[in-house]
């Protein structure tokens, strides 16, 4: 089975990479981009029958810094 984990900085947490992308887009002539938030996607290839609670435990313990990041698990 496969799972995809989407990880983003929580609202209110400074995102310097997103701000750099927003600035670069403006420099390239793409007006109207008010903000950019950058995140990451992790794809997991797991043993069949792995439950979503186990994947959430992986996120809580290693994949996401839950102090500043939120995550969403997608079973593929």
mmCIF file of the N, C-alpha and C atoms, coordinates in Angstrom:
data_MODEL
# 
_entry.id   MODEL 
# 
loop_
_atom_site.group_PDB 
_atom_site.id 
_atom_site.type_symbol 
_atom_site.label_atom_id 
_atom_site.label_alt_id 
_atom_site.label_comp_id 
_atom_site.label_asym_id 
_atom_site.label_entity_id 
_atom_site.label_seq_id 
_atom_site.pdbx_PDB_ins_code 
_atom_site.Cartn_x 
_atom_site.Cartn_y 
_atom_site.Cartn_z 
_atom_site.occupancy 
_atom_site.B_iso_or_equiv 
_atom_site.pdbx_formal_charge 
_atom_site.auth_seq_id 
_atom_site.auth_comp_id 
_atom_site.auth_asym_id 
_atom_site.auth_atom_id 
_atom_site.pdbx_PDB_model_num 
ATOM 1   N N  . UNK A 1 1  ? 0.835  -1.179 0.000   1.00 0.00 ? 1  UNK A N  1 
ATOM 2   C CA . UNK A 1 1  ? 0.000  0.000  0.000   1.00 0.00 ? 1  UNK A CA 1 
ATOM 3   C C  . UNK A 1 1  ? 0.875  1.235  0.000   1.00 0.00 ? 1  UNK A C  1 
ATOM 4   N N  . UNK A 1 2  ? 0.327  2.313  -0.468  1.00 0.00 ? 2  UNK A N  1 
ATOM 5   C CA . UNK A 1 2  ? 1.082  3.563  -0.507  1.00 0.00 ? 2  UNK A CA 1 
ATOM 6   C C  . UNK A 1 2  ? 0.310  4.641  0.240   1.00 0.00 ? 2  UNK A C  1 
ATOM 7   N N  . UNK A 1 3  ? 1.074  5.534  0.838   1.00 0.00 ? 3  UNK A N  1 
ATOM 8   C CA . UNK A 1 3  ? 0.484  6.683  1.521   1.00 0.00 ? 3  UNK A CA 1 
ATOM 9   C C  . UNK A 1 3  ? 1.306  7.912  1.157   1.00 0.00 ? 3  UNK A C  1 
ATOM 10  N N  . UNK A 1 4  ? 0.624  9.028  1.124   1.00 0.00 ? 4  UNK A N  1 
ATOM 11  C CA . UNK A 1 4  ? 1.285  10.303 0.851   1.00 0.00 ? 4  UNK A CA 1 
ATOM 12  C C  . UNK A 1 4  ? 0.996  11.222 2.031   1.00 0.00 ? 4  UNK A C  1 
ATOM 13  N N  . UNK A 1 5  ? 2.049  11.848 2.553   1.00 0.00 ? 5  UNK A N  1 
ATOM 14  C CA . UNK A 1 5  ? 1.906  12.765 3.675   1.00 0.00 ? 5  UNK A CA 1 
ATOM 15  C C  . UNK A 1 5  ? 2.236  14.173 3.180   1.00 0.00 ? 5  UNK A C  1 
ATOM 16  N N  . UNK A 1 6  ? 1.281  15.093 3.343   1.00 0.00 ? 6  UNK A N  1 
ATOM 17  C CA . UNK A 1 6  ? 1.465  16.497 2.975   1.00 0.00 ? 6  UNK A CA 1 
ATOM 18  C C  . UNK A 1 6  ? 1.780  17.258 4.257   1.00 0.00 ? 6  UNK A C  1 
ATOM 19  N N  . UNK A 1 7  ? 2.913  17.955 4.276   1.00 0.00 ? 7  UNK A N  1 
ATOM 20  C CA . UNK A 1 7  ? 3.349  18.688 5.461   1.00 0.00 ? 7  UNK A CA 1 
ATOM 21  C C  . UNK A 1 7  ? 3.498  20.160 5.101   1.00 0.00 ? 7  UNK A C  1 
ATOM 22  N N  . UNK A 1 8  ? 2.877  21.024 5.913   1.00 0.00 ? 8  UNK A N  1 
ATOM 23  C CA . UNK A 1 8  ? 2.937  22.472 5.694   1.00 0.00 ? 8  UNK A CA 1 
ATOM 24  C C  . UNK A 1 8  ? 3.217  23.166 7.014   1.00 0.00 ? 8  UNK A C  1 
ATOM 25  N N  . UNK A 1 9  ? 3.865  24.326 6.937   1.00 0.00 ? 9  UNK A N  1 
ATOM 26  C CA . UNK A 1 9  ? 4.020  25.142 8.131   1.00 0.00 ? 9  UNK A CA 1 
ATOM 27  C C  . UNK A 1 9  ? 2.648  25.617 8.582   1.00 0.00 ? 9  UNK A C  1 
ATOM 28  N N  . UNK A 1 10 ? 2.452  25.683 9.880   1.00 0.00 ? 10 UNK A N  1 
ATOM 29  C CA . UNK A 1 10 ? 1.183  26.168 10.418  1.00 0.00 ? 10 UNK A CA 1 
ATOM 30  C C  . UNK A 1 10 ? 1.015  27.645 10.100  1.00 0.00 ? 10 UNK A C  1 
ATOM 31  N N  . UNK A 1 11 ? -0.237 28.073 10.039  1.00 0.00 ? 11 UNK A N  1 
ATOM 32  C CA . UNK A 1 11 ? -0.548 29.480 9.826   1.00 0.00 ? 11 UNK A CA 1 
ATOM 33  C C  . UNK A 1 11 ? 0.109  30.309 10.928  1.00 0.00 ? 11 UNK A C  1 
ATOM 34  N N  . UNK A 1 12 ? 0.734  31.395 10.539  1.00 0.00 ? 12 UNK A N  1 
ATOM 35  C CA . UNK A 1 12 ? 1.387  32.270 11.502  1.00 0.00 ? 12 UNK A CA 1 
ATOM 36  C C  . UNK A 1 12 ? 2.864  31.997 11.692  1.00 0.00 ? 12 UNK A C  1 
ATOM 37  N N  . UNK A 1 13 ? 3.353  30.860 11.189  1.00 0.00 ? 13 UNK A N  1 
ATOM 38  C CA . UNK A 1 13 ? 4.776  30.542 11.267  1.00 0.00 ? 13 UNK A CA 1 
ATOM 39  C C  . UNK A 1 13 ? 5.460  31.152 10.051  1.00 0.00 ? 13 UNK A C  1 
ATOM 40  N N  . UNK A 1 14 ? 6.529  31.898 10.288  1.00 0.00 ? 14 UNK A N  1 
ATOM 41  C CA . UNK A 1 14 ? 7.273  32.537 9.213   1.00 0.00 ? 14 UNK A CA 1 
ATOM 42  C C  . UNK A 1 14 ? 7.770  31.492 8.213   1.00 0.00 ? 14 UNK A C  1 
ATOM 43  N N  . UNK A 1 15 ? 7.574  31.757 6.922   1.00 0.00 ? 15 UNK A N  1 
ATOM 44  C CA . UNK A 1 15 ? 7.988  30.845 5.853   1.00 0.00 ? 15 UNK A CA 1 
ATOM 45  C C  . UNK A 1 15 ? 8.970  31.571 4.939   1.00 0.00 ? 15 UNK A C  1 
ATOM 46  N N  . UNK A 1 16 ? 10.269 31.584 5.289   1.00 0.00 ? 16 UNK A N  1 
ATOM 47  C CA . UNK A 1 16 ? 11.237 32.316 4.474   1.00 0.00 ? 16 UNK A CA 1 
ATOM 48  C C  . UNK A 1 16 ? 11.385 31.760 3.063   1.00 0.00 ? 16 UNK A C  1 
ATOM 49  N N  . UNK A 1 17 ? 11.257 30.453 2.880   1.00 0.00 ? 17 UNK A N  1 
ATOM 50  C CA . UNK A 1 17 ? 11.344 29.886 1.531   1.00 0.00 ? 17 UNK A CA 1 
ATOM 51  C C  . UNK A 1 17 ? 10.161 30.335 0.683   1.00 0.00 ? 17 UNK A C  1 
ATOM 52  N N  . UNK A 1 18 ? 8.983  30.320 1.268   1.00 0.00 ? 18 UNK A N  1 
ATOM 53  C CA . UNK A 1 18 ? 7.798  30.780 0.548   1.00 0.00 ? 18 UNK A CA 1 
ATOM 54  C C  . UNK A 1 18 ? 7.921  32.250 0.172   1.00 0.00 ? 18 UNK A C  1 
ATOM 55  N N  . UNK A 1 19 ? 8.453  33.050 1.091   1.00 0.00 ? 19 UNK A N  1 
ATOM 56  C CA . UNK A 1 19 ? 8.626  34.479 0.812   1.00 0.00 ? 19 UNK A CA 1 
ATOM 57  C C  . UNK A 1 19 ? 9.650  34.693 -0.307  1.00 0.00 ? 19 UNK A C  1 
ATOM 58  N N  . UNK A 1 20 ? 10.717 33.891 -0.328  1.00 0.00 ? 20 UNK A N  1 
ATOM 59  C CA . UNK A 1 20 ? 11.721 34.000 -1.392  1.00 0.00 ? 20 UNK A CA 1 
ATOM 60  C C  . UNK A 1 20 ? 11.106 33.652 -2.753  1.00 0.00 ? 20 UNK A C  1 
ATOM 61  N N  . UNK A 1 21 ? 10.258 32.629 -2.780  1.00 0.00 ? 21 UNK A N  1 
ATOM 62  C CA . UNK A 1 21 ? 9.577  32.247 -4.022  1.00 0.00 ? 21 UNK A CA 1 
ATOM 63  C C  . UNK A 1 21 ? 8.640  33.373 -4.467  1.00 0.00 ? 21 UNK A C  1 
ATOM 64  N N  . UNK A 1 22 ? 7.871  33.940 -3.536  1.00 0.00 ? 22 UNK A N  1 
ATOM 65  C CA . UNK A 1 22 ? 6.965  35.047 -3.866  1.00 0.00 ? 22 UNK A CA 1 
ATOM 66  C C  . UNK A 1 22 ? 7.733  36.217 -4.457  1.00 0.00 ? 22 UNK A C  1 
ATOM 67  N N  . UNK A 1 23 ? 8.854  36.554 -3.851  1.00 0.00 ? 23 UNK A N  1 
ATOM 68  C CA . UNK A 1 23 ? 9.674  37.657 -4.337  1.00 0.00 ? 23 UNK A CA 1 
ATOM 69  C C  . UNK A 1 23 ? 10.224 37.352 -5.736  1.00 0.00 ? 23 UNK A C  1 
ATOM 70  N N  . UNK A 1 24 ? 10.721 36.126 -5.932  1.00 0.00 ? 24 UNK A N  1 
ATOM 71  C CA . UNK A 1 24 ? 11.269 35.738 -7.236  1.00 0.00 ? 24 UNK A CA 1 
ATOM 72  C C  . UNK A 1 24 ? 10.200 35.777 -8.319  1.00 0.00 ? 24 UNK A C  1 
ATOM 73  N N  . UNK A 1 25 ? 8.990  35.329 -7.999  1.00 0.00 ? 25 UNK A N  1 
ATOM 74  C CA . UNK A 1 25 ? 7.903  35.386 -8.981  1.00 0.00 ? 25 UNK A CA 1 
ATOM 75  C C  . UNK A 1 25 ? 7.605  36.826 -9.376  1.00 0.00 ? 25 UNK A C  1 
ATOM 76  N N  . UNK A 1 26 ? 7.611  37.735 -8.402  1.00 0.00 ? 26 UNK A N  1 
ATOM 77  C CA . UNK A 1 26 ? 7.409  39.148 -8.705  1.00 0.00 ? 26 UNK A CA 1 
ATOM 78  C C  . UNK A 1 26 ? 8.503  39.695 -9.589  1.00 0.00 ? 26 UNK A C  1 
ATOM 79  N N  . UNK A 1 27 ? 9.749  39.276 -9.328  1.00 0.00 ? 27 UNK A N  1 
ATOM 80  C CA . UNK A 1 27 ? 10.882 39.722 -10.142 1.00 0.00 ? 27 UNK A CA 1 
ATOM 81  C C  . UNK A 1 27 ? 10.792 39.222 -11.578 1.00 0.00 ? 27 UNK A C  1 
ATOM 82  N N  . UNK A 1 28 ? 10.129 38.088 -11.772 1.00 0.00 ? 28 UNK A N  1 
ATOM 83  C CA . UNK A 1 28 ? 9.950  37.524 -13.112 1.00 0.00 ? 28 UNK A CA 1 
ATOM 84  C C  . UNK A 1 28 ? 8.731  38.095 -13.824 1.00 0.00 ? 28 UNK A C  1 
ATOM 85  N N  . UNK A 1 29 ? 8.041  39.032 -13.170 1.00 0.00 ? 29 UNK A N  1 
ATOM 86  C CA . UNK A 1 29 ? 6.908  39.682 -13.819 1.00 0.00 ? 29 UNK A CA 1 
ATOM 87  C C  . UNK A 1 29 ? 5.555  39.073 -13.494 1.00 0.00 ? 29 UNK A C  1 
ATOM 88  N N  . UNK A 1 30 ? 5.501  38.128 -12.568 1.00 0.00 ? 30 UNK A N  1 
ATOM 89  C CA . UNK A 1 30 ? 4.222  37.533 -12.177 1.00 0.00 ? 30 UNK A CA 1 
ATOM 90  C C  . UNK A 1 30 ? 3.620  38.368 -11.051 1.00 0.00 ? 30 UNK A C  1 
ATOM 91  N N  . UNK A 1 31 ? 2.862  39.381 -11.454 1.00 0.00 ? 31 UNK A N  1 
ATOM 92  C CA . UNK A 1 31 ? 2.239  40.272 -10.477 1.00 0.00 ? 31 UNK A CA 1 
ATOM 93  C C  . UNK A 1 31 ? 1.020  39.602 -9.863  1.00 0.00 ? 31 UNK A C  1 
ATOM 94  N N  . UNK A 1 32 ? 0.665  40.046 -8.679  1.00 0.00 ? 32 UNK A N  1 
ATOM 95  C CA . UNK A 1 32 ? -0.557 39.558 -8.051  1.00 0.00 ? 32 UNK A CA 1 
ATOM 96  C C  . UNK A 1 32 ? -0.375 38.362 -7.146  1.00 0.00 ? 32 UNK A C  1 
ATOM 97  N N  . UNK A 1 33 ? 0.838  37.899 -6.947  1.00 0.00 ? 33 UNK A N  1 
ATOM 98  C CA . UNK A 1 33 ? 1.075  36.801 -6.007  1.00 0.00 ? 33 UNK A CA 1 
ATOM 99  C C  . UNK A 1 33 ? 1.269  37.436 -4.637  1.00 0.00 ? 33 UNK A C  1 
ATOM 100 N N  . UNK A 1 34 ? 0.266  37.310 -3.784  1.00 0.00 ? 34 UNK A N  1 
ATOM 101 C CA . UNK A 1 34 ? 0.307  37.962 -2.484  1.00 0.00 ? 34 UNK A CA 1 
ATOM 102 C C  . UNK A 1 34 ? 1.114  37.189 -1.448  1.00 0.00 ? 34 UNK A C  1 
ATOM 103 N N  . UNK A 1 35 ? 1.067  35.867 -1.525  1.00 0.00 ? 35 UNK A N  1 
ATOM 104 C CA . UNK A 1 35 ? 1.843  35.063 -0.582  1.00 0.00 ? 35 UNK A CA 1 
ATOM 105 C C  . UNK A 1 35 ? 2.066  33.676 -1.157  1.00 0.00 ? 35 UNK A C  1 
ATOM 106 N N  . UNK A 1 36 ? 3.108  33.021 -0.662  1.00 0.00 ? 36 UNK A N  1 
ATOM 107 C CA . UNK A 1 36 ? 3.439  31.645 -1.045  1.00 0.00 ? 36 UNK A CA 1 
ATOM 108 C C  . UNK A 1 36 ? 3.777  30.895 0.236   1.00 0.00 ? 36 UNK A C  1 
ATOM 109 N N  . UNK A 1 37 ? 3.208  29.721 0.403   1.00 0.00 ? 37 UNK A N  1 
ATOM 110 C CA . UNK A 1 37 ? 3.564  28.841 1.502   1.00 0.00 ? 37 UNK A CA 1 
ATOM 111 C C  . UNK A 1 37 ? 4.169  27.600 0.877   1.00 0.00 ? 37 UNK A C  1 
ATOM 112 N N  . UNK A 1 38 ? 5.339  27.211 1.333   1.00 0.00 ? 38 UNK A N  1 
ATOM 113 C CA . UNK A 1 38 ? 6.011  26.049 0.771   1.00 0.00 ? 38 UNK A CA 1 
ATOM 114 C C  . UNK A 1 38 ? 5.943  24.906 1.771   1.00 0.00 ? 38 UNK A C  1 
ATOM 115 N N  . UNK A 1 39 ? 5.726  23.715 1.270   1.00 0.00 ? 39 UNK A N  1 
ATOM 116 C CA . UNK A 1 39 ? 5.649  22.536 2.126   1.00 0.00 ? 39 UNK A CA 1 
ATOM 117 C C  . UNK A 1 39 ? 6.430  21.390 1.536   1.00 0.00 ? 39 UNK A C  1 
ATOM 118 N N  . UNK A 1 40 ? 6.144  20.197 2.020   1.00 0.00 ? 40 UNK A N  1 
ATOM 119 C CA . UNK A 1 40 ? 6.806  19.017 1.483   1.00 0.00 ? 40 UNK A CA 1 
ATOM 120 C C  . UNK A 1 40 ? 5.814  17.871 1.402   1.00 0.00 ? 40 UNK A C  1 
ATOM 121 N N  . UNK A 1 41 ? 6.108  16.929 0.524   1.00 0.00 ? 41 UNK A N  1 
ATOM 122 C CA . UNK A 1 41 ? 5.291  15.737 0.341   1.00 0.00 ? 41 UNK A CA 1 
ATOM 123 C C  . UNK A 1 41 ? 6.205  14.533 0.502   1.00 0.00 ? 41 UNK A C  1 
ATOM 124 N N  . UNK A 1 42 ? 5.765  13.585 1.327   1.00 0.00 ? 42 UNK A N  1 
ATOM 125 C CA . UNK A 1 42 ? 6.525  12.354 1.549   1.00 0.00 ? 42 UNK A CA 1 
ATOM 126 C C  . UNK A 1 42 ? 5.639  11.195 1.118   1.00 0.00 ? 42 UNK A C  1 
ATOM 127 N N  . UNK A 1 43 ? 6.145  10.353 0.222   1.00 0.00 ? 43 UNK A N  1 
ATOM 128 C CA . UNK A 1 43 ? 5.415  9.164  -0.195  1.00 0.00 ? 43 UNK A CA 1 
ATOM 129 C C  . UNK A 1 43 ? 6.020  7.950  0.487   1.00 0.00 ? 43 UNK A C  1 
ATOM 130 N N  . UNK A 1 44 ? 5.145  7.143  1.057   1.00 0.00 ? 44 UNK A N  1 
ATOM 131 C CA . UNK A 1 44 ? 5.565  5.946  1.774   1.00 0.00 ? 44 UNK A CA 1 
ATOM 132 C C  . UNK A 1 44 ? 5.040  4.715  1.069   1.00 0.00 ? 44 UNK A C  1 
ATOM 133 N N  . UNK A 1 45 ? 5.890  3.723  0.883   1.00 0.00 ? 45 UNK A N  1 
ATOM 134 C CA . UNK A 1 45 ? 5.479  2.424  0.366   1.00 0.00 ? 45 UNK A CA 1 
ATOM 135 C C  . UNK A 1 45 ? 5.464  1.497  1.574   1.00 0.00 ? 45 UNK A C  1 
ATOM 136 N N  . UNK A 1 46 ? 4.283  1.067  1.986   1.00 0.00 ? 46 UNK A N  1 
ATOM 137 C CA . UNK A 1 46 ? 4.104  0.369  3.251   1.00 0.00 ? 46 UNK A CA 1 
ATOM 138 C C  . UNK A 1 46 ? 3.581  -1.048 3.053   1.00 0.00 ? 46 UNK A C  1 
ATOM 139 N N  . UNK A 1 47 ? 3.785  -1.852 4.075   1.00 0.00 ? 47 UNK A N  1 
ATOM 140 C CA . UNK A 1 47 ? 3.247  -3.210 4.089   1.00 0.00 ? 47 UNK A CA 1 
ATOM 141 C C  . UNK A 1 47 ? 1.722  -3.137 4.046   1.00 0.00 ? 47 UNK A C  1 
ATOM 142 N N  . UNK A 1 48 ? 1.101  -3.991 3.251   1.00 0.00 ? 48 UNK A N  1 
ATOM 143 C CA . UNK A 1 48 ? -0.366 -4.025 3.185   1.00 0.00 ? 48 UNK A CA 1 
ATOM 144 C C  . UNK A 1 48 ? -0.937 -4.205 4.578   1.00 0.00 ? 48 UNK A C  1 
ATOM 145 N N  . UNK A 1 49 ? -1.996 -3.469 4.842   1.00 0.00 ? 49 UNK A N  1 
ATOM 146 C CA . UNK A 1 49 ? -2.655 -3.577 6.129   1.00 0.00 ? 49 UNK A CA 1 
ATOM 147 C C  . UNK A 1 49 ? -2.166 -2.582 7.168   1.00 0.00 ? 49 UNK A C  1 
ATOM 148 N N  . UNK A 1 50 ? -1.162 -1.768 6.810   1.00 0.00 ? 50 UNK A N  1 
ATOM 149 C CA . UNK A 1 50 ? -0.704 -0.736 7.735   1.00 0.00 ? 50 UNK A CA 1 
ATOM 150 C C  . UNK A 1 50 ? -1.854 0.235  7.980   1.00 0.00 ? 50 UNK A C  1 
ATOM 151 N N  . UNK A 1 51 ? -2.161 0.464  9.249   1.00 0.00 ? 51 UNK A N  1 
ATOM 152 C CA . UNK A 1 51 ? -3.306 1.334  9.531   1.00 0.00 ? 51 UNK A CA 1 
ATOM 153 C C  . UNK A 1 51 ? -2.895 2.798  9.581   1.00 0.00 ? 51 UNK A C  1 
ATOM 154 N N  . UNK A 1 52 ? -3.893 3.660  9.422   1.00 0.00 ? 52 UNK A N  1 
ATOM 155 C CA . UNK A 1 52 ? -3.634 5.095  9.376   1.00 0.00 ? 52 UNK A CA 1 
ATOM 156 C C  . UNK A 1 52 ? -3.070 5.600  10.698  1.00 0.00 ? 52 UNK A C  1 
ATOM 157 N N  . UNK A 1 53 ? -3.427 4.965  11.793  1.00 0.00 ? 53 UNK A N  1 
ATOM 158 C CA . UNK A 1 53 ? -2.898 5.365  13.101  1.00 0.00 ? 53 UNK A CA 1 
ATOM 159 C C  . UNK A 1 53 ? -1.376 5.191  13.156  1.00 0.00 ? 53 UNK A C  1 
ATOM 160 N N  . UNK A 1 54 ? -0.867 4.157  12.526  1.00 0.00 ? 54 UNK A N  1 
ATOM 161 C CA . UNK A 1 54 ? 0.582  3.930  12.477  1.00 0.00 ? 54 UNK A CA 1 
ATOM 162 C C  . UNK A 1 54 ? 1.261  5.023  11.663  1.00 0.00 ? 54 UNK A C  1 
ATOM 163 N N  . UNK A 1 55 ? 0.645  5.398  10.551  1.00 0.00 ? 55 UNK A N  1 
ATOM 164 C CA . UNK A 1 55 ? 1.210  6.456  9.719   1.00 0.00 ? 55 UNK A CA 1 
ATOM 165 C C  . UNK A 1 55 ? 1.202  7.781  10.473  1.00 0.00 ? 55 UNK A C  1 
ATOM 166 N N  . UNK A 1 56 ? 0.116  8.064  11.186  1.00 0.00 ? 56 UNK A N  1 
ATOM 167 C CA . UNK A 1 56 ? 0.060  9.283  11.992  1.00 0.00 ? 56 UNK A CA 1 
ATOM 168 C C  . UNK A 1 56 ? 1.126  9.268  13.086  1.00 0.00 ? 56 UNK A C  1 
ATOM 169 N N  . UNK A 1 57 ? 1.379  8.112  13.657  1.00 0.00 ? 57 UNK A N  1 
ATOM 170 C CA . UNK A 1 57 ? 2.438  7.999  14.661  1.00 0.00 ? 57 UNK A CA 1 
ATOM 171 C C  . UNK A 1 57 ? 3.797  8.316  14.037  1.00 0.00 ? 57 UNK A C  1 
ATOM 172 N N  . UNK A 1 58 ? 4.030  7.846  12.805  1.00 0.00 ? 58 UNK A N  1 
ATOM 173 C CA . UNK A 1 58 ? 5.274  8.168  12.091  1.00 0.00 ? 58 UNK A CA 1 
ATOM 174 C C  . UNK A 1 58 ? 5.410  9.685  11.931  1.00 0.00 ? 58 UNK A C  1 
ATOM 175 N N  . UNK A 1 59 ? 4.313  10.327 11.570  1.00 0.00 ? 59 UNK A N  1 
ATOM 176 C CA . UNK A 1 59 ? 4.326  11.785 11.384  1.00 0.00 ? 59 UNK A CA 1 
ATOM 177 C C  . UNK A 1 59 ? 4.629  12.497 12.692  1.00 0.00 ? 59 UNK A C  1 
ATOM 178 N N  . UNK A 1 60 ? 3.954  12.087 13.754  1.00 0.00 ? 60 UNK A N  1 
ATOM 179 C CA . UNK A 1 60 ? 4.121  12.728 15.055  1.00 0.00 ? 60 UNK A CA 1 
ATOM 180 C C  . UNK A 1 60 ? 5.532  12.558 15.607  1.00 0.00 ? 60 UNK A C  1 
ATOM 181 N N  . UNK A 1 61 ? 6.137  11.410 15.342  1.00 0.00 ? 61 UNK A N  1 
ATOM 182 C CA . UNK A 1 61 ? 7.441  11.106 15.937  1.00 0.00 ? 61 UNK A CA 1 
ATOM 183 C C  . UNK A 1 61 ? 8.630  11.500 15.079  1.00 0.00 ? 61 UNK A C  1 
ATOM 184 N N  . UNK A 1 62 ? 8.450  11.608 13.748  1.00 0.00 ? 62 UNK A N  1 
ATOM 185 C CA . UNK A 1 62 ? 9.608  11.864 12.898  1.00 0.00 ? 62 UNK A CA 1 
ATOM 186 C C  . UNK A 1 62 ? 9.332  12.786 11.707  1.00 0.00 ? 62 UNK A C  1 
ATOM 187 N N  . UNK A 1 63 ? 8.293  12.504 10.943  1.00 0.00 ? 63 UNK A N  1 
ATOM 188 C CA . UNK A 1 63 ? 8.137  13.154 9.640   1.00 0.00 ? 63 UNK A CA 1 
ATOM 189 C C  . UNK A 1 63 ? 7.770  14.628 9.725   1.00 0.00 ? 63 UNK A C  1 
ATOM 190 N N  . UNK A 1 64 ? 6.988  15.022 10.721  1.00 0.00 ? 64 UNK A N  1 
ATOM 191 C CA . UNK A 1 64 ? 6.565  16.413 10.851  1.00 0.00 ? 64 UNK A CA 1 
ATOM 192 C C  . UNK A 1 64 ? 6.992  16.961 12.210  1.00 0.00 ? 64 UNK A C  1 
ATOM 193 N N  . UNK A 1 65 ? 7.403  18.209 12.211  1.00 0.00 ? 65 UNK A N  1 
ATOM 194 C CA . UNK A 1 65 ? 7.668  18.913 13.461  1.00 0.00 ? 65 UNK A CA 1 
ATOM 195 C C  . UNK A 1 65 ? 6.335  19.541 13.867  1.00 0.00 ? 65 UNK A C  1 
ATOM 196 N N  . UNK A 1 66 ? 5.586  18.852 14.708  1.00 0.00 ? 66 UNK A N  1 
ATOM 197 C CA . UNK A 1 66 ? 4.208  19.256 14.982  1.00 0.00 ? 66 UNK A CA 1 
ATOM 198 C C  . UNK A 1 66 ? 4.098  20.547 15.793  1.00 0.00 ? 66 UNK A C  1 
ATOM 199 N N  . UNK A 1 67 ? 5.210  21.085 16.263  1.00 0.00 ? 67 UNK A N  1 
ATOM 200 C CA . UNK A 1 67 ? 5.181  22.381 16.928  1.00 0.00 ? 67 UNK A CA 1 
ATOM 201 C C  . UNK A 1 67 ? 4.893  23.473 15.899  1.00 0.00 ? 67 UNK A C  1 
ATOM 202 N N  . UNK A 1 68 ? 5.494  23.344 14.717  1.00 0.00 ? 68 UNK A N  1 
ATOM 203 C CA . UNK A 1 68 ? 5.365  24.389 13.692  1.00 0.00 ? 68 UNK A CA 1 
ATOM 204 C C  . UNK A 1 68 ? 4.744  23.896 12.390  1.00 0.00 ? 68 UNK A C  1 
ATOM 205 N N  . UNK A 1 69 ? 4.511  22.594 12.256  1.00 0.00 ? 69 UNK A N  1 
ATOM 206 C CA . UNK A 1 69 ? 3.980  22.044 11.009  1.00 0.00 ? 69 UNK A CA 1 
ATOM 207 C C  . UNK A 1 69 ? 2.694  21.266 11.258  1.00 0.00 ? 69 UNK A C  1 
ATOM 208 N N  . UNK A 1 70 ? 1.820  21.284 10.259  1.00 0.00 ? 70 UNK A N  1 
ATOM 209 C CA . UNK A 1 70 ? 0.640  20.423 10.269  1.00 0.00 ? 70 UNK A CA 1 
ATOM 210 C C  . UNK A 1 70 ? 0.822  19.415 9.129   1.00 0.00 ? 70 UNK A C  1 
ATOM 211 N N  . UNK A 1 71 ? 0.089  18.323 9.203   1.00 0.00 ? 71 UNK A N  1 
ATOM 212 C CA . UNK A 1 71 ? 0.220  17.297 8.168   1.00 0.00 ? 71 UNK A CA 1 
ATOM 213 C C  . UNK A 1 71 ? -1.138 16.698 7.855   1.00 0.00 ? 71 UNK A C  1 
ATOM 214 N N  . UNK A 1 72 ? -1.210 16.110 6.654   1.00 0.00 ? 72 UNK A N  1 
ATOM 215 C CA . UNK A 1 72 ? -2.415 15.415 6.213   1.00 0.00 ? 72 UNK A CA 1 
ATOM 216 C C  . UNK A 1 72 ? -1.978 14.115 5.565   1.00 0.00 ? 72 UNK A C  1 
ATOM 217 N N  . UNK A 1 73 ? -2.591 13.013 5.936   1.00 0.00 ? 73 UNK A N  1 
ATOM 218 C CA . UNK A 1 73 ? -2.263 11.697 5.396   1.00 0.00 ? 73 UNK A CA 1 
ATOM 219 C C  . UNK A 1 73 ? -3.268 11.349 4.309   1.00 0.00 ? 73 UNK A C  1 
ATOM 220 N N  . UNK A 1 74 ? -2.750 10.890 3.189   1.00 0.00 ? 74 UNK A N  1 
ATOM 221 C CA . UNK A 1 74 ? -3.596 10.463 2.057   1.00 0.00 ? 74 UNK A CA 1 
ATOM 222 C C  . UNK A 1 74 ? -3.223 9.020  1.734   1.00 0.00 ? 74 UNK A C  1 
ATOM 223 N N  . UNK A 1 75 ? -4.176 8.111  1.839   1.00 0.00 ? 75 UNK A N  1 
ATOM 224 C CA . UNK A 1 75 ? -3.941 6.712  1.474   1.00 0.00 ? 75 UNK A CA 1 
ATOM 225 C C  . UNK A 1 75 ? -4.186 6.590  -0.029  1.00 0.00 ? 75 UNK A C  1 
ATOM 226 N N  . UNK A 1 76 ? -3.214 6.044  -0.738  1.00 0.00 ? 76 UNK A N  1 
ATOM 227 C CA . UNK A 1 76 ? -3.326 5.944  -2.205  1.00 0.00 ? 76 UNK A CA 1 
ATOM 228 C C  . UNK A 1 76 ? -3.823 4.571  -2.630  1.00 0.00 ? 76 UNK A C  1 
# 
